[in-house]
Amino acid sequence: MNTLELLRADRVLTVVRAAEISDARDLCAALVAGGIHVVELTYTTPDLPRHLERAASTAAETGAVVGAGTVQTGDQATQAINAGAQFLVTPGQGPEAAAIAEAARAAGIPVVLGAFTPSEVMTALALGSAAVKIFPAHQLGPKYFKDLNGPFPGVPLIPSGGVNATNAHDFLAAGALAVSAGTDVVSPADVAAANWESITAKAKTFCAAIER
């Protein structure tokens, strides 16, 4: 099952933003135990390639699919791919969006480009984005996804930013492919303290909320 198929099945991925990660393997295992298999480690974490490599090299054990987020340059894209990233995610479309998309295409992995407006969604699709991340999603809410489905029927959209267990189901009901779970599931404090049981419990709560 490829990343997009897994997202379509699980309907959720988690975005990890933490000042430090004590063990990326244990973090991924904790998330999978809670029902979340797609894990986005971001460039806001120092020494990201090391954590990506640890998570990717143990993916067969944990069952996680691990990618890199907050990718802003072609060099970062290549670095993440070399470390084992199975997908790339950008916060938006900067001057190197095409280079990032090309690096993903050359490596045979999906890229999810960030967008906010319909014009940016069109640009992301033209660059070969496998899905489009809408960020920050909470600014316009679930109704915006219903509106986007008009001109973009069938385009896989993923809300990110401000998505939580309270509103995640509404985004999905409005047509989102999947939702991004952030600190609602993976708090920086839990990651730094290796509080894996808490992360598993929060992941289970989130997954239950989107099934209601």
PyMOL commands that place a pseudoatom at each C-alpha (Angstrom):
pseudoatom trace, name=CA, resn=MET, resi=1, chain=A, elem=C, hetatm=0, pos=[0.000, 0.000, 0.000]
pseudoatom trace, name=CA, resn=ASN, resi=2, chain=A, elem=C, hetatm=0, pos=[1.523, 3.336, -1.044]
pseudoatom trace, name=CA, resn=THR, resi=3, chain=A, elem=C, hetatm=0, pos=[1.424, 6.489, 1.058]
pseudoatom trace, name=CA, resn=LEU, resi=4, chain=A, elem=C, hetatm=0, pos=[-1.685, 7.941, -0.581]
pseudoatom trace, name=CA, resn=GLU, resi=5, chain=A, elem=C, hetatm=0, pos=[-3.573, 4.649, -0.280]
pseudoatom trace, name=CA, resn=LEU, resi=6, chain=A, elem=C, hetatm=0, pos=[-2.597, 4.418, 3.375]
pseudoatom trace, name=CA, resn=LEU, resi=7, chain=A, elem=C, hetatm=0, pos=[-3.805, 7.971, 3.973]
pseudoatom trace, name=CA, resn=ARG, resi=8, chain=A, elem=C, hetatm=0, pos=[-7.078, 7.148, 2.253]
pseudoatom trace, name=CA, resn=ALA, resi=9, chain=A, elem=C, hetatm=0, pos=[-7.463, 4.138, 4.561]
pseudoatom trace, name=CA, resn=ASP, resi=10, chain=A, elem=C, hetatm=0, pos=[-6.308, 5.701, 7.843]
pseudoatom trace, name=CA, resn=ARG, resi=11, chain=A, elem=C, hetatm=0, pos=[-7.584, 9.236, 7.058]
pseudoatom trace, name=CA, resn=VAL, resi=12, chain=A, elem=C, hetatm=0, pos=[-4.923, 10.739, 9.327]
pseudoatom trace, name=CA, resn=LEU, resi=13, chain=A, elem=C, hetatm=0, pos=[-1.221, 11.464, 9.500]
pseudoatom trace, name=CA, resn=THR, resi=14, chain=A, elem=C, hetatm=0, pos=[0.671, 13.067, 12.321]
pseudoatom trace, name=CA, resn=VAL, resi=15, chain=A, elem=C, hetatm=0, pos=[3.024, 16.031, 12.116]
pseudoatom trace, name=CA, resn=VAL, resi=16, chain=A, elem=C, hetatm=0, pos=[5.804, 16.038, 14.691]
pseudoatom trace, name=CA, resn=ARG, resi=17, chain=A, elem=C, hetatm=0, pos=[7.135, 19.426, 15.764]
pseudoatom trace, name=CA, resn=ALA, resi=18, chain=A, elem=C, hetatm=0, pos=[9.510, 19.019, 18.662]
pseudoatom trace, name=CA, resn=ALA, resi=19, chain=A, elem=C, hetatm=0, pos=[12.723, 20.651, 19.785]
pseudoatom trace, name=CA, resn=GLU, resi=20, chain=A, elem=C, hetatm=0, pos=[14.174, 17.188, 20.268]
pseudoatom trace, name=CA, resn=ILE, resi=21, chain=A, elem=C, hetatm=0, pos=[13.221, 13.582, 19.621]
pseudoatom trace, name=CA, resn=SER, resi=22, chain=A, elem=C, hetatm=0, pos=[14.622, 11.117, 22.126]
pseudoatom trace, name=CA, resn=ASP, resi=23, chain=A, elem=C, hetatm=0, pos=[14.106, 8.125, 19.814]
pseudoatom trace, name=CA, resn=ALA, resi=24, chain=A, elem=C, hetatm=0, pos=[12.337, 8.350, 16.457]
pseudoatom trace, name=CA, resn=ARG, resi=25, chain=A, elem=C, hetatm=0, pos=[11.849, 4.589, 16.335]
pseudoatom trace, name=CA, resn=ASP, resi=26, chain=A, elem=C, hetatm=0, pos=[9.976, 4.517, 19.650]
pseudoatom trace, name=CA, resn=LEU, resi=27, chain=A, elem=C, hetatm=0, pos=[7.969, 7.586, 18.637]
pseudoatom trace, name=CA, resn=CYS, resi=28, chain=A, elem=C, hetatm=0, pos=[6.791, 5.874, 15.448]
pseudoatom trace, name=CA, resn=ALA, resi=29, chain=A, elem=C, hetatm=0, pos=[5.986, 2.670, 17.318]
pseudoatom trace, name=CA, resn=ALA, resi=30, chain=A, elem=C, hetatm=0, pos=[3.881, 4.633, 19.811]
pseudoatom trace, name=CA, resn=LEU, resi=31, chain=A, elem=C, hetatm=0, pos=[1.913, 6.317, 17.019]
pseudoatom trace, name=CA, resn=VAL, resi=32, chain=A, elem=C, hetatm=0, pos=[1.297, 3.066, 15.140]
pseudoatom trace, name=CA, resn=ALA, resi=33, chain=A, elem=C, hetatm=0, pos=[0.078, 1.478, 18.383]
pseudoatom trace, name=CA, resn=GLY, resi=34, chain=A, elem=C, hetatm=0, pos=[-2.455, 4.293, 18.538]
pseudoatom trace, name=CA, resn=GLY, resi=35, chain=A, elem=C, hetatm=0, pos=[-3.622, 3.737, 14.957]
pseudoatom trace, name=CA, resn=ILE, resi=36, chain=A, elem=C, hetatm=0, pos=[-1.597, 6.362, 13.056]
pseudoatom trace, name=CA, resn=HIS, resi=37, chain=A, elem=C, hetatm=0, pos=[0.809, 4.904, 10.483]
pseudoatom trace, name=CA, resn=VAL, resi=38, chain=A, elem=C, hetatm=0, pos=[1.886, 7.945, 8.451]
pseudoatom trace, name=CA, resn=VAL, resi=39, chain=A, elem=C, hetatm=0, pos=[4.381, 10.107, 10.327]
pseudoatom trace, name=CA, resn=GLU, resi=40, chain=A, elem=C, hetatm=0, pos=[5.765, 13.453, 9.176]
pseudoatom trace, name=CA, resn=LEU, resi=41, chain=A, elem=C, hetatm=0, pos=[8.983, 14.524, 10.911]
pseudoatom trace, name=CA, resn=THR, resi=42, chain=A, elem=C, hetatm=0, pos=[9.689, 18.180, 10.206]
pseudoatom trace, name=CA, resn=TYR, resi=43, chain=A, elem=C, hetatm=0, pos=[12.692, 20.351, 9.519]
pseudoatom trace, name=CA, resn=THR, resi=44, chain=A, elem=C, hetatm=0, pos=[11.750, 22.451, 12.545]
pseudoatom trace, name=CA, resn=THR, resi=45, chain=A, elem=C, hetatm=0, pos=[13.407, 19.677, 14.587]
pseudoatom trace, name=CA, resn=PRO, resi=46, chain=A, elem=C, hetatm=0, pos=[17.193, 20.047, 14.746]
pseudoatom trace, name=CA, resn=ASP, resi=47, chain=A, elem=C, hetatm=0, pos=[19.246, 17.311, 13.085]
pseudoatom trace, name=CA, resn=LEU, resi=48, chain=A, elem=C, hetatm=0, pos=[16.216, 16.011, 11.216]
pseudoatom trace, name=CA, resn=PRO, resi=49, chain=A, elem=C, hetatm=0, pos=[18.100, 13.681, 8.805]
pseudoatom trace, name=CA, resn=ARG, resi=50, chain=A, elem=C, hetatm=0, pos=[19.413, 11.653, 11.754]
pseudoatom trace, name=CA, resn=HIS, resi=51, chain=A, elem=C, hetatm=0, pos=[15.887, 11.159, 13.103]
pseudoatom trace, name=CA, resn=LEU, resi=52, chain=A, elem=C, hetatm=0, pos=[14.559, 10.333, 9.635]
pseudoatom trace, name=CA, resn=GLU, resi=53, chain=A, elem=C, hetatm=0, pos=[17.250, 7.721, 9.155]
pseudoatom trace, name=CA, resn=ARG, resi=54, chain=A, elem=C, hetatm=0, pos=[16.459, 6.132, 12.518]
pseudoatom trace, name=CA, resn=ALA, resi=55, chain=A, elem=C, hetatm=0, pos=[12.720, 6.061, 11.777]
pseudoatom trace, name=CA, resn=ALA, resi=56, chain=A, elem=C, hetatm=0, pos=[13.145, 4.829, 8.200]
pseudoatom trace, name=CA, resn=SER, resi=57, chain=A, elem=C, hetatm=0, pos=[15.629, 2.089, 9.084]
pseudoatom trace, name=CA, resn=THR, resi=58, chain=A, elem=C, hetatm=0, pos=[13.228, 0.653, 11.656]
pseudoatom trace, name=CA, resn=ALA, resi=59, chain=A, elem=C, hetatm=0, pos=[10.037, 1.085, 9.601]
pseudoatom trace, name=CA, resn=ALA, resi=60, chain=A, elem=C, hetatm=0, pos=[9.757, -2.667, 9.027]
pseudoatom trace, name=CA, resn=GLU, resi=61, chain=A, elem=C, hetatm=0, pos=[9.589, -3.113, 12.813]
pseudoatom trace, name=CA, resn=THR, resi=62, chain=A, elem=C, hetatm=0, pos=[7.205, -0.279, 13.598]
pseudoatom trace, name=CA, resn=GLY, resi=63, chain=A, elem=C, hetatm=0, pos=[4.940, -0.382, 10.553]
pseudoatom trace, name=CA, resn=ALA, resi=64, chain=A, elem=C, hetatm=0, pos=[5.237, 3.379, 10.093]
pseudoatom trace, name=CA, resn=VAL, resi=65, chain=A, elem=C, hetatm=0, pos=[5.598, 5.256, 6.818]
pseudoatom trace, name=CA, resn=VAL, resi=66, chain=A, elem=C, hetatm=0, pos=[7.870, 8.199, 7.553]
pseudoatom trace, name=CA, resn=GLY, resi=67, chain=A, elem=C, hetatm=0, pos=[8.330, 11.378, 5.562]
pseudoatom trace, name=CA, resn=ALA, resi=68, chain=A, elem=C, hetatm=0, pos=[9.840, 14.829, 5.882]
pseudoatom trace, name=CA, resn=GLY, resi=69, chain=A, elem=C, hetatm=0, pos=[7.822, 17.982, 6.441]
pseudoatom trace, name=CA, resn=THR, resi=70, chain=A, elem=C, hetatm=0, pos=[8.491, 21.727, 6.326]
pseudoatom trace, name=CA, resn=VAL, resi=71, chain=A, elem=C, hetatm=0, pos=[10.713, 21.060, 3.307]
pseudoatom trace, name=CA, resn=GLN, resi=72, chain=A, elem=C, hetatm=0, pos=[11.605, 24.427, 1.791]
pseudoatom trace, name=CA, resn=THR, resi=73, chain=A, elem=C, hetatm=0, pos=[14.551, 23.825, -0.540]
pseudoatom trace, name=CA, resn=GLY, resi=74, chain=A, elem=C, hetatm=0, pos=[15.707, 21.327, -3.115]
pseudoatom trace, name=CA, resn=ASP, resi=75, chain=A, elem=C, hetatm=0, pos=[18.738, 20.553, -0.952]
pseudoatom trace, name=CA, resn=GLN, resi=76, chain=A, elem=C, hetatm=0, pos=[16.512, 19.712, 2.005]
pseudoatom trace, name=CA, resn=ALA, resi=77, chain=A, elem=C, hetatm=0, pos=[14.422, 17.470, -0.240]
pseudoatom trace, name=CA, resn=THR, resi=78, chain=A, elem=C, hetatm=0, pos=[17.483, 15.563, -1.436]
pseudoatom trace, name=CA, resn=GLN, resi=79, chain=A, elem=C, hetatm=0, pos=[18.848, 15.330, 2.102]
pseudoatom trace, name=CA, resn=ALA, resi=80, chain=A, elem=C, hetatm=0, pos=[15.552, 13.923, 3.397]
pseudoatom trace, name=CA, resn=ILE, resi=81, chain=A, elem=C, hetatm=0, pos=[15.284, 11.417, 0.552]
pseudoatom trace, name=CA, resn=ASN, resi=82, chain=A, elem=C, hetatm=0, pos=[18.832, 10.226, 1.203]
pseudoatom trace, name=CA, resn=ALA, resi=83, chain=A, elem=C, hetatm=0, pos=[17.901, 9.726, 4.861]
pseudoatom trace, name=CA, resn=GLY, resi=84, chain=A, elem=C, hetatm=0, pos=[14.999, 7.486, 3.857]
pseudoatom trace, name=CA, resn=ALA, resi=85, chain=A, elem=C, hetatm=0, pos=[11.969, 9.802, 3.670]
pseudoatom trace, name=CA, resn=GLN, resi=86, chain=A, elem=C, hetatm=0, pos=[9.054, 8.115, 1.898]
pseudoatom trace, name=CA, resn=PHE, resi=87, chain=A, elem=C, hetatm=0, pos=[7.227, 11.363, 1.146]
pseudoatom trace, name=CA, resn=LEU, resi=88, chain=A, elem=C, hetatm=0, pos=[7.849, 15.118, 1.294]
pseudoatom trace, name=CA, resn=VAL, resi=89, chain=A, elem=C, hetatm=0, pos=[5.578, 17.891, 2.542]
pseudoatom trace, name=CA, resn=THR, resi=90, chain=A, elem=C, hetatm=0, pos=[6.024, 21.639, 2.121]
pseudoatom trace, name=CA, resn=PRO, resi=91, chain=A, elem=C, hetatm=0, pos=[4.384, 24.455, 4.117]
pseudoatom trace, name=CA, resn=GLY, resi=92, chain=A, elem=C, hetatm=0, pos=[3.669, 26.420, 0.945]
pseudoatom trace, name=CA, resn=GLN, resi=93, chain=A, elem=C, hetatm=0, pos=[5.146, 27.144, -2.472]
pseudoatom trace, name=CA, resn=GLY, resi=94, chain=A, elem=C, hetatm=0, pos=[8.378, 29.088, -2.248]
pseudoatom trace, name=CA, resn=PRO, resi=95, chain=A, elem=C, hetatm=0, pos=[10.876, 29.688, -5.036]
pseudoatom trace, name=CA, resn=GLU, resi=96, chain=A, elem=C, hetatm=0, pos=[12.171, 26.105, -4.819]
pseudoatom trace, name=CA, resn=ALA, resi=97, chain=A, elem=C, hetatm=0, pos=[8.809, 24.322, -4.962]
pseudoatom trace, name=CA, resn=ALA, resi=98, chain=A, elem=C, hetatm=0, pos=[9.558, 22.989, -8.443]
pseudoatom trace, name=CA, resn=ALA, resi=99, chain=A, elem=C, hetatm=0, pos=[12.975, 21.695, -7.316]
pseudoatom trace, name=CA, resn=ILE, resi=100, chain=A, elem=C, hetatm=0, pos=[11.370, 19.920, -4.360]
pseudoatom trace, name=CA, resn=ALA, resi=101, chain=A, elem=C, hetatm=0, pos=[8.737, 18.352, -6.587]
pseudoatom trace, name=CA, resn=GLU, resi=102, chain=A, elem=C, hetatm=0, pos=[11.390, 17.247, -9.080]
pseudoatom trace, name=CA, resn=ALA, resi=103, chain=A, elem=C, hetatm=0, pos=[13.510, 15.660, -6.332]
pseudoatom trace, name=CA, resn=ALA, resi=104, chain=A, elem=C, hetatm=0, pos=[10.480, 13.672, -5.162]
pseudoatom trace, name=CA, resn=ARG, resi=105, chain=A, elem=C, hetatm=0, pos=[9.604, 12.637, -8.732]
pseudoatom trace, name=CA, resn=ALA, resi=106, chain=A, elem=C, hetatm=0, pos=[13.163, 11.477, -9.397]
pseudoatom trace, name=CA, resn=ALA, resi=107, chain=A, elem=C, hetatm=0, pos=[13.132, 9.422, -6.197]
pseudoatom trace, name=CA, resn=GLY, resi=108, chain=A, elem=C, hetatm=0, pos=[9.722, 7.927, -6.974]
pseudoatom trace, name=CA, resn=ILE, resi=109, chain=A, elem=C, hetatm=0, pos=[8.077, 9.228, -3.809]
pseudoatom trace, name=CA, resn=PRO, resi=110, chain=A, elem=C, hetatm=0, pos=[5.026, 11.507, -3.433]
pseudoatom trace, name=CA, resn=VAL, resi=111, chain=A, elem=C, hetatm=0, pos=[5.243, 15.195, -2.644]
pseudoatom trace, name=CA, resn=VAL, resi=112, chain=A, elem=C, hetatm=0, pos=[2.466, 17.083, -0.876]
pseudoatom trace, name=CA, resn=LEU, resi=113, chain=A, elem=C, hetatm=0, pos=[2.801, 20.779, -1.613]
pseudoatom trace, name=CA, resn=GLY, resi=114, chain=A, elem=C, hetatm=0, pos=[1.249, 23.345, 0.682]
pseudoatom trace, name=CA, resn=ALA, resi=115, chain=A, elem=C, hetatm=0, pos=[-1.411, 25.766, -0.556]
pseudoatom trace, name=CA, resn=PHE, resi=116, chain=A, elem=C, hetatm=0, pos=[-4.096, 28.089, 0.745]
pseudoatom trace, name=CA, resn=THR, resi=117, chain=A, elem=C, hetatm=0, pos=[-5.854, 29.630, -2.243]
pseudoatom trace, name=CA, resn=PRO, resi=118, chain=A, elem=C, hetatm=0, pos=[-7.423, 28.001, -5.330]
pseudoatom trace, name=CA, resn=SER, resi=119, chain=A, elem=C, hetatm=0, pos=[-4.608, 29.445, -7.464]
pseudoatom trace, name=CA, resn=GLU, resi=120, chain=A, elem=C, hetatm=0, pos=[-2.028, 27.774, -5.220]
pseudoatom trace, name=CA, resn=VAL, resi=121, chain=A, elem=C, hetatm=0, pos=[-3.922, 24.480, -5.432]
pseudoatom trace, name=CA, resn=MET, resi=122, chain=A, elem=C, hetatm=0, pos=[-3.740, 24.723, -9.227]
pseudoatom trace, name=CA, resn=THR, resi=123, chain=A, elem=C, hetatm=0, pos=[-0.007, 25.424, -9.103]
pseudoatom trace, name=CA, resn=ALA, resi=124, chain=A, elem=C, hetatm=0, pos=[0.588, 22.495, -6.750]
pseudoatom trace, name=CA, resn=LEU, resi=125, chain=A, elem=C, hetatm=0, pos=[-1.248, 20.141, -9.076]
pseudoatom trace, name=CA, resn=ALA, resi=126, chain=A, elem=C, hetatm=0, pos=[0.678, 21.459, -12.083]
pseudoatom trace, name=CA, resn=LEU, resi=127, chain=A, elem=C, hetatm=0, pos=[3.937, 20.702, -10.249]
pseudoatom trace, name=CA, resn=GLY, resi=128, chain=A, elem=C, hetatm=0, pos=[2.848, 17.100, -9.708]
pseudoatom trace, name=CA, resn=SER, resi=129, chain=A, elem=C, hetatm=0, pos=[1.679, 17.213, -6.113]
pseudoatom trace, name=CA, resn=ALA, resi=130, chain=A, elem=C, hetatm=0, pos=[0.154, 13.843, -5.174]
pseudoatom trace, name=CA, resn=ALA, resi=131, chain=A, elem=C, hetatm=0, pos=[-2.110, 15.615, -2.691]
pseudoatom trace, name=CA, resn=VAL, resi=132, chain=A, elem=C, hetatm=0, pos=[-2.362, 19.240, -1.600]
pseudoatom trace, name=CA, resn=LYS, resi=133, chain=A, elem=C, hetatm=0, pos=[-1.937, 20.381, 1.980]
pseudoatom trace, name=CA, resn=ILE, resi=134, chain=A, elem=C, hetatm=0, pos=[-4.222, 23.279, 2.895]
pseudoatom trace, name=CA, resn=PHE, resi=135, chain=A, elem=C, hetatm=0, pos=[-2.491, 25.389, 5.538]
pseudoatom trace, name=CA, resn=PRO, resi=136, chain=A, elem=C, hetatm=0, pos=[-3.438, 26.938, 7.889]
pseudoatom trace, name=CA, resn=ALA, resi=137, chain=A, elem=C, hetatm=0, pos=[-6.735, 25.054, 7.672]
pseudoatom trace, name=CA, resn=HIS, resi=138, chain=A, elem=C, hetatm=0, pos=[-8.303, 26.438, 10.837]
pseudoatom trace, name=CA, resn=GLN, resi=139, chain=A, elem=C, hetatm=0, pos=[-8.404, 29.937, 9.355]
pseudoatom trace, name=CA, resn=LEU, resi=140, chain=A, elem=C, hetatm=0, pos=[-11.322, 29.098, 7.057]
pseudoatom trace, name=CA, resn=GLY, resi=141, chain=A, elem=C, hetatm=0, pos=[-12.528, 25.825, 8.559]
pseudoatom trace, name=CA, resn=PRO, resi=142, chain=A, elem=C, hetatm=0, pos=[-14.236, 22.742, 7.103]
pseudoatom trace, name=CA, resn=LYS, resi=143, chain=A, elem=C, hetatm=0, pos=[-16.644, 24.732, 4.910]
pseudoatom trace, name=CA, resn=TYR, resi=144, chain=A, elem=C, hetatm=0, pos=[-13.668, 25.899, 2.844]
pseudoatom trace, name=CA, resn=PHE, resi=145, chain=A, elem=C, hetatm=0, pos=[-12.973, 22.276, 1.877]
pseudoatom trace, name=CA, resn=LYS, resi=146, chain=A, elem=C, hetatm=0, pos=[-16.531, 21.875, 0.681]
pseudoatom trace, name=CA, resn=ASP, resi=147, chain=A, elem=C, hetatm=0, pos=[-16.051, 25.033, -1.407]
pseudoatom trace, name=CA, resn=LEU, resi=148, chain=A, elem=C, hetatm=0, pos=[-12.781, 23.729, -2.875]
pseudoatom trace, name=CA, resn=ASN, resi=149, chain=A, elem=C, hetatm=0, pos=[-14.458, 20.495, -3.912]
pseudoatom trace, name=CA, resn=GLY, resi=150, chain=A, elem=C, hetatm=0, pos=[-16.489, 22.525, -6.424]
pseudoatom trace, name=CA, resn=PRO, resi=151, chain=A, elem=C, hetatm=0, pos=[-13.636, 23.465, -8.782]
pseudoatom trace, name=CA, resn=PHE, resi=152, chain=A, elem=C, hetatm=0, pos=[-11.407, 20.575, -7.660]
pseudoatom trace, name=CA, resn=PRO, resi=153, chain=A, elem=C, hetatm=0, pos=[-13.584, 17.456, -7.459]
pseudoatom trace, name=CA, resn=GLY, resi=154, chain=A, elem=C, hetatm=0, pos=[-11.578, 14.416, -6.537]
pseudoatom trace, name=CA, resn=VAL, resi=155, chain=A, elem=C, hetatm=0, pos=[-8.404, 16.348, -5.701]
pseudoatom trace, name=CA, resn=PRO, resi=156, chain=A, elem=C, hetatm=0, pos=[-6.927, 14.909, -2.493]
pseudoatom trace, name=CA, resn=LEU, resi=157, chain=A, elem=C, hetatm=0, pos=[-6.799, 17.754, 0.042]
pseudoatom trace, name=CA, resn=ILE, resi=158, chain=A, elem=C, hetatm=0, pos=[-5.247, 17.514, 3.502]
pseudoatom trace, name=CA, resn=PRO, resi=159, chain=A, elem=C, hetatm=0, pos=[-5.990, 20.156, 6.145]
pseudoatom trace, name=CA, resn=SER, resi=160, chain=A, elem=C, hetatm=0, pos=[-3.112, 21.089, 8.411]
pseudoatom trace, name=CA, resn=GLY, resi=161, chain=A, elem=C, hetatm=0, pos=[-2.801, 23.637, 11.195]
pseudoatom trace, name=CA, resn=GLY, resi=162, chain=A, elem=C, hetatm=0, pos=[-5.362, 23.829, 13.971]
pseudoatom trace, name=CA, resn=VAL, resi=163, chain=A, elem=C, hetatm=0, pos=[-6.830, 20.394, 13.284]
pseudoatom trace, name=CA, resn=ASN, resi=164, chain=A, elem=C, hetatm=0, pos=[-7.780, 18.549, 16.455]
pseudoatom trace, name=CA, resn=ALA, resi=165, chain=A, elem=C, hetatm=0, pos=[-9.991, 15.765, 17.766]
pseudoatom trace, name=CA, resn=THR, resi=166, chain=A, elem=C, hetatm=0, pos=[-12.923, 18.181, 17.953]
pseudoatom trace, name=CA, resn=ASN, resi=167, chain=A, elem=C, hetatm=0, pos=[-12.937, 19.360, 14.316]
pseudoatom trace, name=CA, resn=ALA, resi=168, chain=A, elem=C, hetatm=0, pos=[-11.119, 16.580, 12.414]
pseudoatom trace, name=CA, resn=HIS, resi=169, chain=A, elem=C, hetatm=0, pos=[-14.315, 14.683, 11.566]
pseudoatom trace, name=CA, resn=ASP, resi=170, chain=A, elem=C, hetatm=0, pos=[-15.865, 17.847, 10.131]
pseudoatom trace, name=CA, resn=PHE, resi=171, chain=A, elem=C, hetatm=0, pos=[-12.919, 18.354, 7.757]
pseudoatom trace, name=CA, resn=LEU, resi=172, chain=A, elem=C, hetatm=0, pos=[-13.255, 14.779, 6.539]
pseudoatom trace, name=CA, resn=ALA, resi=173, chain=A, elem=C, hetatm=0, pos=[-17.018, 15.111, 6.127]
pseudoatom trace, name=CA, resn=ALA, resi=174, chain=A, elem=C, hetatm=0, pos=[-16.367, 18.231, 4.040]
pseudoatom trace, name=CA, resn=GLY, resi=175, chain=A, elem=C, hetatm=0, pos=[-14.268, 16.235, 1.570]
pseudoatom trace, name=CA, resn=ALA, resi=176, chain=A, elem=C, hetatm=0, pos=[-10.711, 16.111, 2.914]
pseudoatom trace, name=CA, resn=LEU, resi=177, chain=A, elem=C, hetatm=0, pos=[-8.705, 13.005, 1.980]
pseudoatom trace, name=CA, resn=ALA, resi=178, chain=A, elem=C, hetatm=0, pos=[-7.109, 12.880, 5.429]
pseudoatom trace, name=CA, resn=VAL, resi=179, chain=A, elem=C, hetatm=0, pos=[-6.262, 15.256, 8.252]
pseudoatom trace, name=CA, resn=SER, resi=180, chain=A, elem=C, hetatm=0, pos=[-2.985, 16.253, 9.863]
pseudoatom trace, name=CA, resn=ALA, resi=181, chain=A, elem=C, hetatm=0, pos=[-2.821, 15.663, 13.588]
pseudoatom trace, name=CA, resn=GLY, resi=182, chain=A, elem=C, hetatm=0, pos=[-0.257, 17.890, 15.295]
pseudoatom trace, name=CA, resn=THR, resi=183, chain=A, elem=C, hetatm=0, pos=[0.308, 18.752, 18.941]
pseudoatom trace, name=CA, resn=ASP, resi=184, chain=A, elem=C, hetatm=0, pos=[-3.157, 17.437, 19.772]
pseudoatom trace, name=CA, resn=VAL, resi=185, chain=A, elem=C, hetatm=0, pos=[-1.531, 13.992, 19.447]
pseudoatom trace, name=CA, resn=VAL, resi=186, chain=A, elem=C, hetatm=0, pos=[2.216, 14.604, 19.645]
pseudoatom trace, name=CA, resn=SER, resi=187, chain=A, elem=C, hetatm=0, pos=[3.039, 17.279, 22.176]
pseudoatom trace, name=CA, resn=PRO, resi=188, chain=A, elem=C, hetatm=0, pos=[6.684, 18.446, 22.235]
pseudoatom trace, name=CA, resn=ALA, resi=189, chain=A, elem=C, hetatm=0, pos=[6.784, 17.736, 25.964]
pseudoatom trace, name=CA, resn=ASP, resi=190, chain=A, elem=C, hetatm=0, pos=[5.717, 14.105, 25.486]
pseudoatom trace, name=CA, resn=VAL, resi=191, chain=A, elem=C, hetatm=0, pos=[8.301, 13.610, 22.731]
pseudoatom trace, name=CA, resn=ALA, resi=192, chain=A, elem=C, hetatm=0, pos=[11.143, 15.123, 24.767]
pseudoatom trace, name=CA, resn=ALA, resi=193, chain=A, elem=C, hetatm=0, pos=[10.200, 13.062, 27.832]
pseudoatom trace, name=CA, resn=ALA, resi=194, chain=A, elem=C, hetatm=0, pos=[9.745, 9.853, 25.802]
pseudoatom trace, name=CA, resn=ASN, resi=195, chain=A, elem=C, hetatm=0, pos=[6.200, 9.625, 27.145]
pseudoatom trace, name=CA, resn=TRP, resi=196, chain=A, elem=C, hetatm=0, pos=[5.175, 7.065, 24.553]
pseudoatom trace, name=CA, resn=GLU, resi=197, chain=A, elem=C, hetatm=0, pos=[2.136, 5.785, 26.446]
pseudoatom trace, name=CA, resn=SER, resi=198, chain=A, elem=C, hetatm=0, pos=[0.633, 9.275, 26.423]
pseudoatom trace, name=CA, resn=ILE, resi=199, chain=A, elem=C, hetatm=0, pos=[1.230, 9.621, 22.678]
pseudoatom trace, name=CA, resn=THR, resi=200, chain=A, elem=C, hetatm=0, pos=[-0.389, 6.238, 22.001]
pseudoatom trace, name=CA, resn=ALA, resi=201, chain=A, elem=C, hetatm=0, pos=[-3.401, 7.178, 24.124]
pseudoatom trace, name=CA, resn=LYS, resi=202, chain=A, elem=C, hetatm=0, pos=[-3.806, 10.531, 22.356]
pseudoatom trace, name=CA, resn=ALA, resi=203, chain=A, elem=C, hetatm=0, pos=[-3.488, 8.864, 18.957]
pseudoatom trace, name=CA, resn=LYS, resi=204, chain=A, elem=C, hetatm=0, pos=[-6.235, 6.401, 19.881]
pseudoatom trace, name=CA, resn=THR, resi=205, chain=A, elem=C, hetatm=0, pos=[-8.463, 9.267, 21.034]
pseudoatom trace, name=CA, resn=PHE, resi=206, chain=A, elem=C, hetatm=0, pos=[-7.883, 11.163, 17.794]
pseudoatom trace, name=CA, resn=CYS, resi=207, chain=A, elem=C, hetatm=0, pos=[-8.561, 8.121, 15.619]
pseudoatom trace, name=CA, resn=ALA, resi=208, chain=A, elem=C, hetatm=0, pos=[-11.761, 7.405, 17.521]
pseudoatom trace, name=CA, resn=ALA, resi=209, chain=A, elem=C, hetatm=0, pos=[-12.891, 11.004, 17.040]
pseudoatom trace, name=CA, resn=ILE, resi=210, chain=A, elem=C, hetatm=0, pos=[-12.604, 10.876, 13.253]
pseudoatom trace, name=CA, resn=GLU, resi=211, chain=A, elem=C, hetatm=0, pos=[-14.720, 7.717, 13.138]
pseudoatom trace, name=CA, resn=ARG, resi=212, chain=A, elem=C, hetatm=0, pos=[-17.667, 9.165, 15.023]
for i in range(1, 212): cmd.bond("trace and resi %d" % i, "trace and resi %d" % (i + 1))
show_as sticks, trace
zoom trace
